Amino acid sequence: MEKLARKLLRPGENPKEQAVRKRLGTLGSGVGVAVNLLLTAVKFFVGSVTGSVAVVSDAVNNLSDAAGSLVSLVTMRMASKPIDKEHPFGHGRAEYIGALAVGVMIIVMGVEMLKTGVASIMEPKPLALNIITFVLLVLSVLVKGGLYLFYNGVGRLIDFASLIAAAKDSLSDMLATTAVVISTVAAMFWDFPIDGIMGVLVALLVFKAGFDVVREMLDNLLGGRPDPELGREIIRRLMTYESILGTHDLLIHDYGPGRCFASIHAEVPADGDILAMHEVIDRAEQEIGTALNVPLCIHMDPIVTGDARIDAAAAHLTETLREMNGGYMLHDLRMVPGENRTNLVFDVAVPAGCREKQRIADALCAAARELDERYVCVIHFDIDFYSE
């Protein structure tokens, strides 16, 4: 569906540019408001005619969806405000706050629908079904399915959190309305409070959708892990430049969709031409930053190459880490000789949450002593967020 959404782009437009995101985000949210208000009116009418609690509950849910789309519209406008003195990194996180508000609204409606469904089970009411009701409900399923595809396509194209959240809600709505259709048909042949049971199922689906949205947005606001694919792509592109031997310490700071800033250390030969390597770093910052729409700061990290003792120590310690099968990576090894000892000073990148640092340190110290009893490891552990 994202390919179809690209047809909304004008020639030469980049979907990650803020002006384009604002235009398409406004379009997506506006369509959502209009469609959900129409569905609300239709379902309230159908529910009143048939006496179906599930249909009325579904109508109320569509009303909350319209409100959610309105919140998305407002937060998109807020997020597009330019940088100012009080917000030097922009207002992009307003999109996460908007999506969080949508998620909370979904949860609240799910709770209310659950209460209504339980009440209907306790005191069931007869349902009336006719061909008009049936056709309207089926059309509602199709409309919600189309809205899901539209939201999802546009939301992922421009990385708009609120629209992606609305897409998840639309999918649950589509399943929920399908359940309503089943309950109204089953009520014709089964003298059982199926309507209330389906109402409870609808409520649980809605609640789950809201919970997922809230959890994801809280992660973003609390500084959760940025897109790992973005990190790997930055590393992949950087390693294509001449003189760059390795990378480490990549950090991506998320200030809202399309507003990430990144920093990374690039290892270069210590005996290289510093001016030439600086030109390479500058070019990489500009080219990668422009291609990925991520302002990039690269720290040039010189490492010694061609020294037999350092190369042998690095190879042996790297092999020790590889045999541990933890995805650990050694970098920035330097040798500091003394009268009675030689310090091997280096960093080891480990996955977030690693609890084996002491075991890793013990293994590396033992491996170093295999090469020379005077070797003493001085290890600094850092976090690798983007390893495979």
C-alpha positions, 0 to 999 in steps of 0.5 A: 500500500505504501507504493500506492501512497507514493502516488500522492507525492508530487514529482521530485518530492521526498516523503521525509521532508517536513513540508511533504510530511505536513501536507500528506499528514494533514490529508490523511488525518482529514480523510480519517475525520470525515470517514469516521464521522460518516461511519459513526452516523450510520452505525448509530442509526443502525444500532438504534433501529436494531437495538444492537449494543455491539453496533452502538458500541462500534459507532462510539468507537468510530466517534473516538476514531474521528477524535483521534484523527483530529488529534493527529491533525493538530499534533502534525501542525504542532510538530511542523513548527520551526525551531525556536530558542526554547526548542532547538531540536524542533517540536517533532515529539509532538507527534509521539504525544499525539499518538499517545493521546490516540492510544489513551482514547482507544483504551478508554473506549475499550473499557467503556465498551467492555462495561456495556458488553458485560451489561448486555450479557447480564440483561440481553435484549432482542435484536432486529436484523434486516437486509439494510442493516446487514449491507451497511455493516458489511460496507462498514467492514470494507470501508474500515479495511480501506481506511486501514490500508490508506492510513498504513500506506500514508503513515509509513510513507511519511513515518507519521506515528499517529496515522500508523496508530490509527491504522492499527485501530482501523484493523481492529475495528474491521475485525470488530465489525465483522464480529458484530455481523456474525453476532446479528446473524447468529441471533436469528438462530440462537437464543443466547446473549451472543450480542453481549459476548461479541461486544466484549470481544470488540472491547478486548480488541480495541483495548489491545490496539490502544495498549500497543499504541501507548506502549510504543509511544511511551518507548519513543518518548522515554528514549527507546531504541531508534530504528535499528535498520537506520543505524545499520544503513549509516554504518554500511554507507560509512564503511564504503568510504576510503580510509575508514577501517571500522566504526563504533559508538553509533548514537541516534537521538530521536526528536520525532519522526524525520528529526533524528540526529546521529553521531559515530566514531570512524576508525582511520589509520593513525599514520594517514594524511589527516587533511585528506582523511578530514575531507573524507569525513566531511564528505561522508557527513554531508552525503550520508546525512542528505541521503538518509535525512539524518544530520550526522556528526562523525568523530575521526578515531585514529588507530595504529596499523602495521605494528606487528605486536598490536596487530597480533594482540588485536587478532587474538583478542578478537578471536577470543570474543568471536568464540564467545558467540555473543556478538561482542566487538573489540575496537580502539586497541592501543599498547602502553608499555612499561618497565614491568607491565604493558597495558592493553587499553581497548573498548569492547562493544556489547549488546544492551543489557549484557550481564556477562561483562566480568566473564568477558573481561576474565576471558580477555585477560587470560587470552592476553596473558597467553601472548605475554605474561606482562600484558594487562587489559584495561577494558572499557565496555560500551553499548552496541545498539545496532549489531545484527 
